Amino acid sequence: MMDAEQMVEITGAPAGGVCPLGLASPLPVYCDVSLRAHDHVVPAAGETKASG
């Protein structure tokens, strides 16, 4: 796990808002095989102001 500062430095986005595509640094992206059941998959980032 990386801290919030490292997250922005490596990905270009704040924690909670990182989309797996278009990262500031090339990183491997892994997807669950269950996504194969869908014709289309839309990757998106989270919401930094969402509460759990």
PDB file of N, CA, C, O and CB in Angstrom:
ATOM      1  N   MET A   1       0.848  -1.179   0.000  1.00  0.00           N
ATOM      2  CA  MET A   1       0.000   0.000   0.000  1.00  0.00           C
ATOM      3  C   MET A   1       0.890   1.237   0.000  1.00  0.00           C
ATOM      4  O   MET A   1       1.963   1.249   0.603  1.00  0.00           O
ATOM      5  CB  MET A   1      -0.963   0.001   1.222  1.00  0.00           C
ATOM      6  N   MET A   2       0.432   2.258  -0.676  1.00  0.00           N
ATOM      7  CA  MET A   2       1.179   3.513  -0.684  1.00  0.00           C
ATOM      8  C   MET A   2       0.392   4.581   0.061  1.00  0.00           C
ATOM      9  O   MET A   2      -0.828   4.485   0.195  1.00  0.00           O
ATOM     10  CB  MET A   2       1.479   3.970  -2.133  1.00  0.00           C
ATOM     11  N   ASP A   3       1.093   5.589   0.540  1.00  0.00           N
ATOM     12  CA  ASP A   3       0.397   6.665   1.237  1.00  0.00           C
ATOM     13  C   ASP A   3      -0.178   7.644   0.208  1.00  0.00           C
ATOM     14  O   ASP A   3       0.075   7.521  -0.990  1.00  0.00           O
ATOM     15  CB  ASP A   3       1.355   7.397   2.226  1.00  0.00           C
ATOM     16  N   ALA A   4      -0.951   8.611   0.691  1.00  0.00           N
ATOM     17  CA  ALA A   4      -1.666   9.532  -0.202  1.00  0.00           C
ATOM     18  C   ALA A   4      -0.711  10.337  -1.087  1.00  0.00           C
ATOM     19  O   ALA A   4      -1.007  10.583  -2.256  1.00  0.00           O
ATOM     20  CB  ALA A   4      -2.533  10.487   0.617  1.00  0.00           C
ATOM     21  N   GLU A   5       0.420  10.741  -0.539  1.00  0.00           N
ATOM     22  CA  GLU A   5       1.394  11.518  -1.311  1.00  0.00           C
ATOM     23  C   GLU A   5       1.984  10.677  -2.449  1.00  0.00           C
ATOM     24  O   GLU A   5       2.117  11.150  -3.578  1.00  0.00           O
ATOM     25  CB  GLU A   5       2.523  12.034  -0.388  1.00  0.00           C
ATOM     26  N   GLN A   6       2.333   9.433  -2.138  1.00  0.00           N
ATOM     27  CA  GLN A   6       2.859   8.529  -3.166  1.00  0.00           C
ATOM     28  C   GLN A   6       1.809   8.258  -4.236  1.00  0.00           C
ATOM     29  O   GLN A   6       2.137   8.149  -5.417  1.00  0.00           O
ATOM     30  CB  GLN A   6       3.323   7.205  -2.535  1.00  0.00           C
ATOM     31  N   MET A   7       0.550   8.149  -3.826  1.00  0.00           N
ATOM     32  CA  MET A   7      -0.535   7.879  -4.772  1.00  0.00           C
ATOM     33  C   MET A   7      -0.585   8.949  -5.852  1.00  0.00           C
ATOM     34  O   MET A   7      -0.650   8.638  -7.041  1.00  0.00           O
ATOM     35  CB  MET A   7      -1.884   7.801  -4.040  1.00  0.00           C
ATOM     36  N   VAL A   8      -0.555  10.215  -5.435  1.00  0.00           N
ATOM     37  CA  VAL A   8      -0.613  11.311  -6.404  1.00  0.00           C
ATOM     38  C   VAL A   8       0.643  11.324  -7.264  1.00  0.00           C
ATOM     39  O   VAL A   8       0.566  11.530  -8.476  1.00  0.00           O
ATOM     40  CB  VAL A   8      -0.782  12.666  -5.686  1.00  0.00           C
ATOM     41  N   GLU A   9       1.794  11.107  -6.647  1.00  0.00           N
ATOM     42  CA  GLU A   9       3.056  11.123  -7.382  1.00  0.00           C
ATOM     43  C   GLU A   9       3.117  10.038  -8.457  1.00  0.00           C
ATOM     44  O   GLU A   9       3.557  10.295  -9.577  1.00  0.00           O
ATOM     45  CB  GLU A   9       4.215  10.954  -6.419  1.00  0.00           C
ATOM     46  N   ILE A  10       2.681   8.845  -8.121  1.00  0.00           N
ATOM     47  CA  ILE A  10       2.802   7.704  -9.033  1.00  0.00           C
ATOM     48  C   ILE A  10       1.669   7.641 -10.056  1.00  0.00           C
ATOM     49  O   ILE A  10       1.904   7.339 -11.226  1.00  0.00           O
ATOM     50  CB  ILE A  10       2.835   6.416  -8.240  1.00  0.00           C
ATOM     51  N   THR A  11       0.437   7.927  -9.616  1.00  0.00           N
ATOM     52  CA  THR A  11      -0.708   7.780 -10.521  1.00  0.00           C
ATOM     53  C   THR A  11      -1.177   9.088 -11.145  1.00  0.00           C
ATOM     54  O   THR A  11      -1.796   9.084 -12.209  1.00  0.00           O
ATOM     55  CB  THR A  11      -1.849   7.159  -9.784  1.00  0.00           C
ATOM     56  N   GLY A  12      -0.881  10.209 -10.485  1.00  0.00           N
ATOM     57  CA  GLY A  12      -1.367  11.500 -10.965  1.00  0.00           C
ATOM     58  C   GLY A  12      -2.760  11.820 -10.461  1.00  0.00           C
ATOM     59  O   GLY A  12      -3.349  12.814 -10.886  1.00  0.00           O
ATOM     60  N   ALA A  13      -3.304  11.006  -9.568  1.00  0.00           N
ATOM     61  CA  ALA A  13      -4.657  11.217  -9.035  1.00  0.00           C
ATOM     62  C   ALA A  13      -4.650  10.966  -7.526  1.00  0.00           C
ATOM     63  O   ALA A  13      -3.842  10.183  -7.028  1.00  0.00           O
ATOM     64  CB  ALA A  13      -5.692  10.281  -9.746  1.00  0.00           C
ATOM     65  N   PRO A  14      -5.547  11.627  -6.806  1.00  0.00           N
ATOM     66  CA  PRO A  14      -5.621  11.397  -5.356  1.00  0.00           C
ATOM     67  C   PRO A  14      -6.244  10.045  -5.035  1.00  0.00           C
ATOM     68  O   PRO A  14      -7.005   9.497  -5.833  1.00  0.00           O
ATOM     69  CB  PRO A  14      -6.425  12.510  -4.681  1.00  0.00           C
ATOM     70  N   ALA A  15      -5.920   9.520  -3.875  1.00  0.00           N
ATOM     71  CA  ALA A  15      -6.509   8.252  -3.420  1.00  0.00           C
ATOM     72  C   ALA A  15      -8.021   8.356  -3.474  1.00  0.00           C
ATOM     73  O   ALA A  15      -8.588   9.371  -3.070  1.00  0.00           O
ATOM     74  CB  ALA A  15      -6.038   7.896  -1.980  1.00  0.00           C
ATOM     75  N   GLY A  16      -8.673   7.327  -3.964  1.00  0.00           N
ATOM     76  CA  GLY A  16     -10.131   7.333  -4.109  1.00  0.00           C
ATOM     77  C   GLY A  16     -10.573   7.848  -5.463  1.00  0.00           C
ATOM     78  O   GLY A  16     -11.747   7.728  -5.814  1.00  0.00           O
ATOM     79  N   GLY A  17      -9.654   8.420  -6.232  1.00  0.00           N
ATOM     80  CA  GLY A  17     -10.006   8.952  -7.532  1.00  0.00           C
ATOM     81  C   GLY A  17      -9.120   8.421  -8.638  1.00  0.00           C
ATOM     82  O   GLY A  17      -8.930   9.096  -9.650  1.00  0.00           O
ATOM     83  N   VAL A  18      -8.574   7.227  -8.468  1.00  0.00           N
ATOM     84  CA  VAL A  18      -7.615   6.682  -9.429  1.00  0.00           C
ATOM     85  C   VAL A  18      -8.303   5.755 -10.426  1.00  0.00           C
ATOM     86  O   VAL A  18      -8.824   4.700 -10.065  1.00  0.00           O
ATOM     87  CB  VAL A  18      -6.497   5.932  -8.698  1.00  0.00           C
ATOM     88  N   CYS A  19      -8.291   6.169 -11.673  1.00  0.00           N
ATOM     89  CA  CYS A  19      -8.785   5.316 -12.761  1.00  0.00           C
ATOM     90  C   CYS A  19      -7.626   4.422 -13.197  1.00  0.00           C
ATOM     91  O   CYS A  19      -6.480   4.872 -13.183  1.00  0.00           O
ATOM     92  CB  CYS A  19      -9.341   6.175 -13.977  1.00  0.00           C
ATOM     93  N   PRO A  20      -7.882   3.178 -13.582  1.00  0.00           N
ATOM     94  CA  PRO A  20      -6.788   2.287 -13.975  1.00  0.00           C
ATOM     95  C   PRO A  20      -6.143   2.623 -15.314  1.00  0.00           C
ATOM     96  O   PRO A  20      -5.151   1.992 -15.678  1.00  0.00           O
ATOM     97  CB  PRO A  20      -7.288   0.895 -14.024  1.00  0.00           C
ATOM     98  N   LEU A  21      -6.659   3.579 -16.049  1.00  0.00           N
ATOM     99  CA  LEU A  21      -6.098   3.958 -17.342  1.00  0.00           C
ATOM    100  C   LEU A  21      -5.572   5.388 -17.305  1.00  0.00           C
ATOM    101  O   LEU A  21      -6.083   6.218 -16.554  1.00  0.00           O
ATOM    102  CB  LEU A  21      -7.150   3.809 -18.448  1.00  0.00           C
ATOM    103  N   GLY A  22      -4.577   5.672 -18.093  1.00  0.00           N
ATOM    104  CA  GLY A  22      -4.042   7.022 -18.179  1.00  0.00           C
ATOM    105  C   GLY A  22      -3.253   7.445 -16.956  1.00  0.00           C
ATOM    106  O   GLY A  22      -3.254   8.621 -16.592  1.00  0.00           O
ATOM    107  N   LEU A  23      -2.583   6.504 -16.321  1.00  0.00           N
ATOM    108  CA  LEU A  23      -1.804   6.809 -15.124  1.00  0.00           C
ATOM    109  C   LEU A  23      -0.558   7.608 -15.475  1.00  0.00           C
ATOM    110  O   LEU A  23      -0.046   7.514 -16.590  1.00  0.00           O
ATOM    111  CB  LEU A  23      -1.417   5.521 -14.396  1.00  0.00           C
ATOM    112  N   ALA A  24      -0.071   8.393 -14.522  1.00  0.00           N
ATOM    113  CA  ALA A  24       1.130   9.199 -14.734  1.00  0.00           C
ATOM    114  C   ALA A  24       2.355   8.325 -14.951  1.00  0.00           C
ATOM    115  O   ALA A  24       3.246   8.694 -15.716  1.00  0.00           O
ATOM    116  CB  ALA A  24       1.360  10.130 -13.550  1.00  0.00           C
ATOM    117  N   SER A  25       2.416   7.181 -14.297  1.00  0.00           N
ATOM    118  CA  SER A  25       3.511   6.220 -14.449  1.00  0.00           C
ATOM    119  C   SER A  25       2.927   4.899 -14.919  1.00  0.00           C
ATOM    120  O   SER A  25       1.858   4.507 -14.453  1.00  0.00           O
ATOM    121  CB  SER A  25       4.302   6.037 -13.112  1.00  0.00           C
ATOM    122  N   PRO A  26       3.601   4.199 -15.833  1.00  0.00           N
ATOM    123  CA  PRO A  26       3.083   2.906 -16.274  1.00  0.00           C
ATOM    124  C   PRO A  26       3.045   1.899 -15.119  1.00  0.00           C
ATOM    125  O   PRO A  26       4.059   1.667 -14.461  1.00  0.00           O
ATOM    126  CB  PRO A  26       3.938   2.356 -17.426  1.00  0.00           C
ATOM    127  N   LEU A  27       1.906   1.321 -14.884  1.00  0.00           N
ATOM    128  CA  LEU A  27       1.730   0.311 -13.843  1.00  0.00           C
ATOM    129  C   LEU A  27       0.923  -0.843 -14.414  1.00  0.00           C
ATOM    130  O   LEU A  27       0.078  -0.625 -15.282  1.00  0.00           O
ATOM    131  CB  LEU A  27       1.032   0.910 -12.586  1.00  0.00           C
ATOM    132  N   PRO A  28       1.158  -2.059 -13.952  1.00  0.00           N
ATOM    133  CA  PRO A  28       0.312  -3.166 -14.411  1.00  0.00           C
ATOM    134  C   PRO A  28      -1.113  -2.983 -13.878  1.00  0.00           C
ATOM    135  O   PRO A  28      -1.312  -2.561 -12.738  1.00  0.00           O
ATOM    136  CB  PRO A  28       0.897  -4.537 -13.950  1.00  0.00           C
ATOM    137  N   VAL A  29      -2.077  -3.300 -14.702  1.00  0.00           N
ATOM    138  CA  VAL A  29      -3.489  -3.215 -14.310  1.00  0.00           C
ATOM    139  C   VAL A  29      -4.070  -4.617 -14.437  1.00  0.00           C
ATOM    140  O   VAL A  29      -3.965  -5.248 -15.489  1.00  0.00           O
ATOM    141  CB  VAL A  29      -4.291  -2.170 -15.200  1.00  0.00           C
ATOM    142  N   TYR A  30      -4.675  -5.092 -13.374  1.00  0.00           N
ATOM    143  CA  TYR A  30      -5.261  -6.437 -13.350  1.00  0.00           C
ATOM    144  C   TYR A  30      -6.774  -6.327 -13.250  1.00  0.00           C
ATOM    145  O   TYR A  30      -7.297  -5.518 -12.484  1.00  0.00           O
ATOM    146  CB  TYR A  30      -4.697  -7.274 -12.168  1.00  0.00           C
ATOM    147  N   CYS A  31      -7.466  -7.136 -14.021  1.00  0.00           N
ATOM    148  CA  CYS A  31      -8.926  -7.160 -13.997  1.00  0.00           C
ATOM    149  C   CYS A  31      -9.388  -8.565 -13.635  1.00  0.00           C
ATOM    150  O   CYS A  31      -8.772  -9.553 -14.033  1.00  0.00           O
ATOM    151  CB  CYS A  31      -9.520  -6.716 -15.368  1.00  0.00           C
ATOM    152  N   ASP A  32     -10.460  -8.644 -12.890  1.00  0.00           N
ATOM    153  CA  ASP A  32     -11.032  -9.927 -12.519  1.00  0.00           C
ATOM    154  C   ASP A  32     -11.607 -10.608 -13.759  1.00  0.00           C
ATOM    155  O   ASP A  32     -12.240  -9.957 -14.589  1.00  0.00           O
ATOM    156  CB  ASP A  32     -12.122  -9.750 -11.435  1.00  0.00           C
ATOM    157  N   VAL A  33     -11.390 -11.899 -13.885  1.00  0.00           N
ATOM    158  CA  VAL A  33     -11.880 -12.631 -15.059  1.00  0.00           C
ATOM    159  C   VAL A  33     -13.397 -12.585 -15.198  1.00  0.00           C
ATOM    160  O   VAL A  33     -13.916 -12.823 -16.289  1.00  0.00           O
ATOM    161  CB  VAL A  33     -11.429 -14.070 -14.990  1.00  0.00           C
ATOM    162  N   SER A  34     -14.119 -12.287 -14.124  1.00  0.00           N
ATOM    163  CA  SER A  34     -15.584 -12.208 -14.204  1.00  0.00           C
ATOM    164  C   SER A  34     -16.040 -11.077 -15.129  1.00  0.00           C
ATOM    165  O   SER A  34     -17.191 -11.066 -15.566  1.00  0.00           O
ATOM    166  CB  SER A  34     -16.179 -12.007 -12.806  1.00  0.00           C
ATOM    167  N   LEU A  35     -15.153 -10.129 -15.431  1.00  0.00           N
ATOM    168  CA  LEU A  35     -15.511  -9.048 -16.348  1.00  0.00           C
ATOM    169  C   LEU A  35     -15.745  -9.560 -17.768  1.00  0.00           C
ATOM    170  O   LEU A  35     -16.383  -8.885 -18.576  1.00  0.00           O
ATOM    171  CB  LEU A  35     -14.422  -7.987 -16.356  1.00  0.00           C
ATOM    172  N   ARG A  36     -15.235 -10.734 -18.066  1.00  0.00           N
ATOM    173  CA  ARG A  36     -15.433 -11.322 -19.398  1.00  0.00           C
ATOM    174  C   ARG A  36     -16.901 -11.599 -19.697  1.00  0.00           C
ATOM    175  O   ARG A  36     -17.277 -11.762 -20.858  1.00  0.00           O
ATOM    176  CB  ARG A  36     -14.639 -12.610 -19.523  1.00  0.00           C
ATOM    177  N   ALA A  37     -17.720 -11.653 -18.675  1.00  0.00           N
ATOM    178  CA  ALA A  37     -19.148 -11.922 -18.847  1.00  0.00           C
ATOM    179  C   ALA A  37     -19.897 -10.713 -19.433  1.00  0.00           C
ATOM    180  O   ALA A  37     -21.062 -10.825 -19.813  1.00  0.00           O
ATOM    181  CB  ALA A  37     -19.767 -12.317 -17.503  1.00  0.00           C
ATOM    182  N   HIS A  38     -19.232  -9.579 -19.500  1.00  0.00           N
ATOM    183  CA  HIS A  38     -19.863  -8.341 -19.977  1.00  0.00           C
ATOM    184  C   HIS A  38     -19.335  -7.959 -21.349  1.00  0.00           C
ATOM    185  O   HIS A  38     -18.156  -8.145 -21.649  1.00  0.00           O
ATOM    186  CB  HIS A  38     -19.623  -7.194 -18.985  1.00  0.00           C
ATOM    187  N   ASP A  39     -20.219  -7.424 -22.176  1.00  0.00           N
ATOM    188  CA  ASP A  39     -19.810  -6.958 -23.499  1.00  0.00           C
ATOM    189  C   ASP A  39     -18.965  -5.693 -23.408  1.00  0.00           C
ATOM    190  O   ASP A  39     -18.035  -5.501 -24.191  1.00  0.00           O
ATOM    191  CB  ASP A  39     -21.034  -6.704 -24.374  1.00  0.00           C
ATOM    192  N   HIS A  40     -19.292  -4.836 -22.454  1.00  0.00           N
ATOM    193  CA  HIS A  40     -18.576  -3.571 -22.266  1.00  0.00           C
ATOM    194  C   HIS A  40     -18.266  -3.383 -20.782  1.00  0.00           C
ATOM    195  O   HIS A  40     -19.090  -3.685 -19.919  1.00  0.00           O
ATOM    196  CB  HIS A  40     -19.409  -2.369 -22.812  1.00  0.00           C
ATOM    197  N   VAL A  41     -17.096  -2.893 -20.510  1.00  0.00           N
ATOM    198  CA  VAL A  41     -16.699  -2.556 -19.142  1.00  0.00           C
ATOM    199  C   VAL A  41     -16.176  -1.132 -19.182  1.00  0.00           C
ATOM    200  O   VAL A  41     -15.312  -0.811 -19.998  1.00  0.00           O
ATOM    201  CB  VAL A  41     -15.613  -3.560 -18.570  1.00  0.00           C
ATOM    202  N   VAL A  42     -16.688  -0.276 -18.311  1.00  0.00           N
ATOM    203  CA  VAL A  42     -16.277   1.113 -18.264  1.00  0.00           C
ATOM    204  C   VAL A  42     -15.483   1.342 -16.986  1.00  0.00           C
ATOM    205  O   VAL A  42     -16.056   1.361 -15.897  1.00  0.00           O
ATOM    206  CB  VAL A  42     -17.500   2.062 -18.341  1.00  0.00           C
ATOM    207  N   PRO A  43     -14.157   1.518 -17.108  1.00  0.00           N
ATOM    208  CA  PRO A  43     -13.361   1.772 -15.905  1.00  0.00           C
ATOM    209  C   PRO A  43     -13.608   3.204 -15.440  1.00  0.00           C
ATOM    210  O   PRO A  43     -13.749   4.121 -16.249  1.00  0.00           O
ATOM    211  CB  PRO A  43     -11.840   1.530 -16.174  1.00  0.00           C
ATOM    212  N   ALA A  44     -13.655   3.369 -14.165  1.00  0.00           N
ATOM    213  CA  ALA A  44     -13.884   4.705 -13.615  1.00  0.00           C
ATOM    214  C   ALA A  44     -13.163   4.838 -12.294  1.00  0.00           C
ATOM    215  O   ALA A  44     -12.780   3.846 -11.673  1.00  0.00           O
ATOM    216  CB  ALA A  44     -15.390   4.985 -13.437  1.00  0.00           C
ATOM    217  N   ALA A  45     -12.988   6.057 -11.878  1.00  0.00           N
ATOM    218  CA  ALA A  45     -12.367   6.342 -10.596  1.00  0.00           C
ATOM    219  C   ALA A  45     -13.446   6.486  -9.540  1.00  0.00           C
ATOM    220  O   ALA A  45     -14.624   6.654  -9.855  1.00  0.00           O
ATOM    221  CB  ALA A  45     -11.499   7.613 -10.670  1.00  0.00           C
ATOM    222  N   GLY A  46     -13.036   6.418  -8.307  1.00  0.00           N
ATOM    223  CA  GLY A  46     -13.970   6.605  -7.199  1.00  0.00           C
ATOM    224  C   GLY A  46     -14.220   8.070  -6.930  1.00  0.00           C
ATOM    225  O   GLY A  46     -13.738   8.935  -7.662  1.00  0.00           O
ATOM    226  N   GLU A  47     -14.946   8.342  -5.923  1.00  0.00           N
ATOM    227  CA  GLU A  47     -15.269   9.696  -5.496  1.00  0.00           C
ATOM    228  C   GLU A  47     -14.502   9.988  -4.215  1.00  0.00           C
ATOM    229  O   GLU A  47     -14.661   9.277  -3.223  1.00  0.00           O
ATOM    230  CB  GLU A  47     -16.805   9.876  -5.287  1.00  0.00           C
ATOM    231  N   THR A  48     -13.680  11.017  -4.226  1.00  0.00           N
ATOM    232  CA  THR A  48     -12.846  11.323  -3.058  1.00  0.00           C
ATOM    233  C   THR A  48     -13.658  11.808  -1.869  1.00  0.00           C
ATOM    234  O   THR A  48     -13.158  11.789  -0.745  1.00  0.00           O
ATOM    235  CB  THR A  48     -11.814  12.366  -3.418  1.00  0.00           C
ATOM    236  N   LYS A  49     -14.892  12.241  -2.081  1.00  0.00           N
ATOM    237  CA  LYS A  49     -15.710  12.742  -0.983  1.00  0.00           C
ATOM    238  C   LYS A  49     -16.750  11.739  -0.515  1.00  0.00           C
ATOM    239  O   LYS A  49     -17.561  12.052   0.357  1.00  0.00           O
ATOM    240  CB  LYS A  49     -16.392  14.011  -1.394  1.00  0.00           C
ATOM    241  N   ALA A  50     -16.740  10.544  -1.077  1.00  0.00           N
ATOM    242  CA  ALA A  50     -17.708   9.521  -0.677  1.00  0.00           C
ATOM    243  C   ALA A  50     -17.330   8.962   0.694  1.00  0.00           C
ATOM    244  O   ALA A  50     -16.150   8.813   1.012  1.00  0.00           O
ATOM    245  CB  ALA A  50     -17.776   8.382  -1.731  1.00  0.00           C
ATOM    246  N   SER A  51     -18.325   8.663   1.481  1.00  0.00           N
ATOM    247  CA  SER A  51     -18.049   8.059   2.792  1.00  0.00           C
ATOM    248  C   SER A  51     -18.542   6.624   2.761  1.00  0.00           C
ATOM    249  O   SER A  51     -19.512   6.295   2.078  1.00  0.00           O
ATOM    250  CB  SER A  51     -18.732   8.862   3.957  1.00  0.00           C
ATOM    251  N   GLY A  52     -17.853   5.775   3.515  1.00  0.00           N
ATOM    252  CA  GLY A  52     -18.173   4.350   3.471  1.00  0.00           C
ATOM    253  C   GLY A  52     -19.046   3.885   4.505  1.00  0.00           C
ATOM    254  O   GLY A  52     -19.372   2.699   4.550  1.00  0.00           O
TER     255      GLY A  52
END
